[in-house]
Amino acid sequence: MTPAQATTARGAAFFDVDETLITRKSMLSFLRDYYRWLGRPDSAADDAVSSLRDIAAGPGGRAASNRAYYGLFAGHRVAEVAAAGQQWFDDGMTAGGLFHPPALLALRVHKERGDLVVLVSGSFSAVLDPIARYTGAHIALGTVPEVSGGSYTGEVHEVRIGAGKAEAVAGVLRERELRAEDCHAYGDHASDLDLLRQVGHPVVVGDDPVLLEHAHRGKWRRLPPAVDAAPVGLGGTSAG
């Protein structure tokens, strides 16, 4: 993940990535592009996504689906996956519409005023690092797949879904000695609720009914939904 940069920030802004900072589900969008990179047919990606959807609907939920996603990369070289991730990002920027403008603007405002900017996502470094470099985020905290001999094993060390995101935020607050009341967080899905509750200034992106209920009660700020204009066809599953 992107290493922390030196900062004397008094506050932090934590951004969920998928459908918050960017307009699509990064893991699934990348998976389709990566399978094409490998020369596999689109039907292979469709089958993988269908399987992930079934897992997400089961008792393990999004966390189990997230772990299953990284199992698809078992035996793949980390450097090659990273190169494909950079290509995925470059292609997304060329096509346009990758970033959600209101969230990107908010991130830039936080940076300008000296806040520590942290990306928190169920996605992994191959996808997050190009986003972090482009936005100038100080830290990118994603799911950490296990690596052995330069390749992914298919296992996962840490999952940044739900409570995993909240734990990551709590760790940054503790390590940087930041006060929660001085910090902001942005999220779009009910699974981001624990993340949003970690800070003094939660911001709901979009219209998730669970988050809207809390936003109404707590008078949280809101941003409009992130709309993906790309014809990816993978928007319905919940791996990240």
Phi, psi and chi 1 to 4 in degrees:
 res  aa     phi    psi   chi1   chi2   chi3   chi4
   1 MET       -  163.6  -64.1  -58.0  161.5      -
   2 THR   -63.6  126.8  -59.4      -      -      -
   3 PRO   -69.7  153.3   25.8  -33.6      -      -
   4 ALA   -64.6  137.5      -      -      -      -
   5 GLN   -96.3  154.9  -58.6  171.8   15.6      -
   6 ALA   -61.6  132.5      -      -      -      -
   7 THR  -155.1  148.8  176.5      -      -      -
   8 THR  -111.9   31.1   56.2      -      -      -
   9 ALA   -58.6  142.1      -      -      -      -
  10 ARG   -95.1  -16.0  -63.5 -177.5   60.0 -175.0
  11 GLY  -139.8  172.5      -      -      -      -
  12 ALA  -138.9  154.7      -      -      -      -
  13 ALA  -125.3  118.9      -      -      -      -
  14 PHE  -103.0  126.7  -60.3   91.1      -      -
  15 PHE  -118.6  118.1  -73.9   83.5      -      -
  16 ASP   -59.7  155.5  169.2   57.6      -      -
  17 VAL  -103.7  -62.0  175.4      -      -      -
  18 ASP   -65.2  124.4  -67.4    5.6      -      -
  19 GLU    58.9   21.3  -62.0 -178.9  -47.9      -
  20 THR  -124.4  -67.5  -64.6      -      -      -
  21 LEU   -84.8  -36.9 -176.6   58.7      -      -
  22 ILE  -114.4  167.8   66.4  172.3      -      -
  23 THR   -93.2    2.3   59.7      -      -      -
  24 ARG  -136.7  172.8   58.7 -156.6   61.6  164.0
  25 LYS   -83.8  105.2  -65.2 -178.1 -178.4  -64.9
  26 SER   -59.8  -43.4   62.8      -      -      -
  27 MET   -62.7  -42.4  -65.6  165.2   61.4      -
  28 LEU   -77.9  -38.7  -57.9 -178.5      -      -
  29 SER   -60.4  -45.2  173.8      -      -      -
  30 PHE   -64.9  -39.7  170.4   67.3      -      -
  31 LEU   -57.6  -44.2 -175.8   63.7      -      -
  32 ARG   -62.9  -45.9  179.4  174.9  -71.3  -85.4
  33 ASP   -64.4  -38.0  -78.9    6.3      -      -
  34 TYR   -67.0  -40.3 -177.4   61.1      -      -
  35 TYR   -63.8  -38.0  -86.3   25.0      -      -
  36 ARG   -65.0  -39.4  -71.8  173.2  176.6  167.6
  37 TRP   -56.8  -37.4  168.8  -70.4      -      -
  38 LEU   -82.0   -5.9  -64.1  174.4      -      -
  39 GLY    85.2   15.3      -      -      -      -
  40 ARG   -86.4  151.7  -62.9 -179.1 -175.7  178.4
  41 PRO   -72.3  157.4   27.6  -36.1      -      -
  42 ASP   -59.1  -28.1  -74.3  -10.4      -      -
  43 SER   -62.7  -29.0   59.4      -      -      -
  44 ALA   -66.4  -41.8      -      -      -      -
  45 ALA   -66.1  -40.0      -      -      -      -
  46 ASP   -60.3  -43.1  -67.5  -20.9      -      -
  47 ASP   -64.3  -41.2  -70.4  -15.7      -      -
  48 ALA   -63.2  -44.3      -      -      -      -
  49 VAL   -65.0  -40.0  170.0      -      -      -
  50 SER   -60.6  -41.5  178.0      -      -      -
  51 SER   -65.3  -42.3  176.4      -      -      -
  52 LEU   -63.6  -36.4  -67.6  170.6      -      -
  53 ARG   -64.2  -42.2 -177.8 -178.7  -65.9  116.0
  54 ASP   -62.9  -41.2  -70.1  -17.4      -      -
  55 ILE   -64.7  -42.5  -66.0  169.8      -      -
  56 ALA   -62.8  -30.2      -      -      -      -
  57 ALA   -79.8   -9.1      -      -      -      -
  58 GLY   -86.9 -171.2      -      -      -      -
  59 PRO   -63.8  -27.2   20.5  -32.1      -      -
  60 GLY   -78.6  -17.2      -      -      -      -
  61 GLY    61.7 -150.2      -      -      -      -
  62 ARG   -63.4  -34.7  -71.2  164.7   63.6   90.5
  63 ALA   -64.2  -42.2      -      -      -      -
  64 ALA   -66.3  -40.2      -      -      -      -
  65 SER   -63.9  -38.1 -179.5      -      -      -
  66 ASN   -62.2  -45.1 -175.2  -87.1      -      -
  67 ARG   -63.8  -41.1  -72.4 -176.6  178.2  -84.4
  68 ALA   -63.4  -35.0      -      -      -      -
  69 TYR   -57.1  -46.6  175.4   87.7      -      -
  70 TYR   -73.1  -19.1  -66.4  107.0      -      -
  71 GLY   -63.4  -25.0      -      -      -      -
  72 LEU   -67.5  -18.0  -60.4  172.8      -      -
  73 PHE  -100.5    8.8  -67.6   88.0      -      -
  74 ALA   -56.9  127.3      -      -      -      -
  75 GLY    87.0   -5.2      -      -      -      -
  76 HIS   -86.4  139.6  -66.3 -121.3      -      -
  77 ARG   -69.8  132.4  -59.1  -67.2  -65.3  175.9
  78 VAL   -58.8  -43.7  172.9      -      -      -
  79 ALA   -63.5  -38.4      -      -      -      -
  80 GLU   -69.8  -39.4  -67.3  178.0    1.4      -
  81 VAL   -65.2  -39.3  177.3      -      -      -
  82 ALA   -63.4  -41.1      -      -      -      -
  83 ALA   -63.0  -40.3      -      -      -      -
  84 ALA   -65.9  -35.6      -      -      -      -
  85 GLY   -64.3  -40.8      -      -      -      -
  86 GLN   -64.8  -39.0 -176.0   64.0   56.4      -
  87 GLN   -65.4  -40.5 -172.9   63.5   55.8      -
  88 TRP   -57.7  -45.1  166.7   82.3      -      -
  89 PHE   -65.2  -46.2  178.0   80.6      -      -
  90 ASP   -60.7  -42.0  -67.9  -17.0      -      -
  91 ASP   -64.9  -39.0  -70.7  -13.2      -      -
  92 GLY   -64.4  -39.1      -      -      -      -
  93 MET   -68.8  -37.4  -67.5  -60.3  -69.3      -
  94 THR   -66.0  -41.9  -62.2      -      -      -
  95 ALA   -69.5  -29.3      -      -      -      -
  96 GLY    88.6  157.2      -      -      -      -
  97 GLY    81.7   11.8      -      -      -      -
  98 LEU   -69.2  -41.6  178.0   60.7      -      -
  99 PHE   -93.6  148.8  -76.8   93.3      -      -
 100 HIS   -87.3  108.7 -177.4   33.2      -      -
 101 PRO   -53.1  -45.2  -29.5   37.5      -      -
 102 PRO   -62.4  -37.9  -22.6   34.4      -      -
 103 ALA   -72.3  -39.4      -      -      -      -
 104 LEU   -64.3  -39.1 -177.2   58.8      -      -
 105 LEU   -63.0  -43.5  175.3   60.3      -      -
 106 ALA   -60.1  -42.6      -      -      -      -
 107 LEU   -59.5  -44.4 -176.3  150.5      -      -
 108 ARG   -65.9  -35.5  -71.6  171.9  171.1  165.0
 109 VAL   -64.5  -43.4  168.8      -      -      -
 110 HIS   -61.0  -42.2  -76.9  -67.6      -      -
 111 LYS   -63.0  -43.8  -82.2 -151.4   70.1 -178.4
 112 GLU   -62.9  -31.8  -72.4  172.6    0.9      -
 113 ARG   -92.2    5.0   74.7 -176.2 -164.0 -174.5
 114 GLY    92.3   12.9      -      -      -      -
 115 ASP   -74.5  149.6  -71.6  -22.1      -      -
 116 LEU   -72.8  126.6 -177.4   74.1      -      -
 117 VAL  -106.1  123.5  174.3      -      -      -
 118 VAL  -127.9  126.5 -176.3      -      -      -
 119 LEU   -91.1  134.1  -52.2 -175.4      -      -
 120 VAL  -130.5  118.7 -171.0      -      -      -
 121 SER  -152.6  155.1  173.6      -      -      -
 122 GLY   -76.0   -9.9      -      -      -      -
 123 SER   -77.4 -179.7 -159.5      -      -      -
 124 PHE  -126.8  179.4   65.0  138.4      -      -
 125 SER   -60.1  -34.4   58.7      -      -      -
 126 ALA   -56.4  -33.2      -      -      -      -
 127 VAL   -96.7  -39.7  170.9      -      -      -
 128 LEU   -74.5  -36.1  -66.6 -179.7      -      -
 129 ASP   -61.8  -43.4  -75.2   -4.8      -      -
 130 PRO   -61.7  -36.4  -23.0   33.8      -      -
 131 ILE   -66.8  -43.2  -64.9  172.4      -      -
 132 ALA   -63.5  -42.0      -      -      -      -
 133 ARG   -63.4  -42.5  -75.5 -168.7  -70.6  -91.7
 134 TYR   -66.5  -42.9  177.4   81.4      -      -
 135 THR   -83.4  -16.9   60.5      -      -      -
 136 GLY    77.5   20.8      -      -      -      -
 137 ALA   -58.4  141.8      -      -      -      -
 138 HIS   -75.0  -35.3  -61.3  101.2      -      -
 139 ILE  -140.9  141.9  -52.8  172.1      -      -
 140 ALA  -123.3  114.3      -      -      -      -
 141 LEU  -110.1  105.9  -61.7  173.9      -      -
 142 GLY  -123.4 -175.9      -      -      -      -
 143 THR   -62.2  141.6  -67.2      -      -      -
 144 VAL  -111.8   99.5 -178.1      -      -      -
 145 PRO   -72.7  151.7  -12.6   27.6      -      -
 146 GLU   -75.6  139.7 -177.2 -179.5   75.0      -
 147 VAL  -125.4  138.2  175.1      -      -      -
 148 SER  -141.3  125.1  177.3      -      -      -
 149 GLY    61.5   30.3      -      -      -      -
 150 GLY    83.1    5.4      -      -      -      -
 151 SER  -126.5  154.7  -62.8      -      -      -
 152 TYR   -73.8  140.5  -68.9  113.5      -      -
 153 THR   -90.3  -17.6   68.5      -      -      -
 154 GLY    97.5  -11.1      -      -      -      -
 155 GLU   -93.9  168.3  -60.2  -61.2  -38.0      -
 156 VAL  -130.1  134.9  176.4      -      -      -
 157 HIS   -82.3  -50.8  -76.2  -57.4      -      -
 158 GLU  -135.8  136.8  -62.2  177.8   69.3      -
 159 VAL  -109.5  126.9  174.3      -      -      -
 160 ARG  -101.6   63.4  -58.2  -64.4 -171.0 -158.0
 161 ILE  -125.7  136.2  -64.3  -68.6      -      -
 162 GLY    57.1 -115.5      -      -      -      -
 163 ALA   -60.7  -28.3      -      -      -      -
 164 GLY   -62.8  -35.5      -      -      -      -
 165 LYS   -68.4  -43.6  -70.9 -177.8 -179.2  178.7
 166 ALA   -61.5  -40.6      -      -      -      -
 167 GLU   -64.1  -38.5  -69.3  168.5    4.0      -
 168 ALA   -63.9  -42.2      -      -      -      -
 169 VAL   -64.7  -46.1  170.3      -      -      -
 170 ALA   -58.5  -37.8      -      -      -      -
 171 GLY   -64.6  -41.7      -      -      -      -
 172 VAL   -65.2  -43.5  172.3      -      -      -
 173 LEU   -59.3  -42.0  -64.2  179.1      -      -
 174 ARG   -69.4  -48.8 -177.1  171.9   57.1 -106.7
 175 GLU   -65.8  -35.4  -67.4  164.6   10.0      -
 176 ARG   -93.2   -1.6  -61.7  -65.6 -180.0  126.1
 177 GLU    54.8   48.2  -62.5 -177.4  -16.5      -
 178 LEU  -100.0  146.7  -61.7  171.6      -      -
 179 ARG   -87.3  131.8  -59.6 -168.1  -49.2  166.4
 180 ALA   -57.3  -35.8      -      -      -      -
 181 GLU   -68.1  -13.6   54.0  -95.3   37.5      -
 182 ASP   -96.1    4.6  -65.0  -30.9      -      -
 183 CYS  -115.1  156.2  -63.5      -      -      -
 184 HIS  -119.4  155.6  -64.7   68.3      -      -
 185 ALA  -145.9  145.8      -      -      -      -
 186 TYR  -126.2  128.9  -63.0   75.2      -      -
 187 GLY  -153.0  158.6      -      -      -      -
 188 ASP  -118.9  -14.1   72.8  -68.0      -      -
 189 HIS  -122.8  154.2 -171.7  -90.2      -      -
 190 ALA   -54.5  -30.3      -      -      -      -
 191 SER   -69.0  -11.5   63.0      -      -      -
 192 ASP   -88.8    1.8  -65.1  -36.9      -      -
 193 LEU   -60.5  -43.8 -177.6   57.4      -      -
 194 ASP   -62.0  -38.0  -71.2  -18.1      -      -
 195 LEU   -59.9  -49.4  161.6   71.1      -      -
 196 LEU   -64.9  -33.0  -62.6  175.9      -      -
 197 ARG   -72.6  -11.5  -77.4  171.7  161.7  167.5
 198 GLN   -76.5  -13.4  -69.1  -67.8  -45.1      -
 199 VAL  -123.8  168.5  -59.0      -      -      -
 200 GLY   -82.5  -17.8      -      -      -      -
 201 HIS  -132.1   80.5  -56.0  -78.9      -      -
 202 PRO   -77.5  146.3   -5.7   22.4      -      -
 203 VAL  -131.1  123.5 -177.8      -      -      -
 204 VAL   -92.5  127.6  173.9      -      -      -
 205 VAL  -104.3  118.6  179.0      -      -      -
 206 GLY    93.9 -155.3      -      -      -      -
 207 ASP  -131.7   34.2   50.4   13.4      -      -
 208 ASP   -59.0  125.9 -179.0  -83.3      -      -
 209 PRO   -63.0  -34.6   18.5  -30.7      -      -
 210 VAL   -65.8  -46.7  172.4      -      -      -
 211 LEU   -68.3  -35.3  -65.3 -171.8      -      -
 212 LEU   -64.8  -36.2  -72.2 -176.1      -      -
 213 GLU   -62.1  -44.5 -179.8 -179.8  -10.8      -
 214 HIS   -68.9  -36.0  -73.7  -89.8      -      -
 215 ALA   -63.4  -40.0      -      -      -      -
 216 HIS   -66.4  -45.5  177.5   71.6      -      -
 217 ARG   -68.4  -38.7  -68.7 -154.4  -54.4 -100.3
 218 GLY   -96.7    0.3      -      -      -      -
 219 LYS    55.9   44.5  -62.4 -177.8  179.3  178.5
 220 TRP   -75.5  151.5  -63.8   -5.4      -      -
 221 ARG   -70.2  157.5  -89.5 -154.6  -46.8  133.8
 222 ARG  -134.1  149.1  -69.6 -179.2   55.3 -164.4
 223 LEU  -122.5  154.7  -67.1  179.5      -      -
 224 PRO   -66.1  163.2   24.2  -34.5      -      -
 225 PRO   -63.6  150.9  -17.5   29.6      -      -
 226 ALA   -86.3  122.6      -      -      -      -
 227 VAL  -108.2  123.1  179.3      -      -      -
 228 ASP   -91.1  114.7 -177.3    4.0      -      -
 229 ALA   -88.0   -8.3      -      -      -      -
 230 ALA   -77.3  137.0      -      -      -      -
 231 PRO   -80.4   63.6   31.4  -34.8      -      -
 232 VAL   -80.8  -38.6  176.8      -      -      -
 233 GLY    75.2   21.6      -      -      -      -
 234 LEU  -122.9   19.7  -65.9  173.5      -      -
 235 GLY   -78.1   -6.1      -      -      -      -
 236 GLY   -95.0   -5.4      -      -      -      -
 237 THR   -97.7  176.7 -170.0      -      -      -
 238 SER  -133.4   46.0  -56.9      -      -      -
 239 ALA   -73.9  -25.0      -      -      -      -
 240 GLY  -132.9      -      -      -      -      -
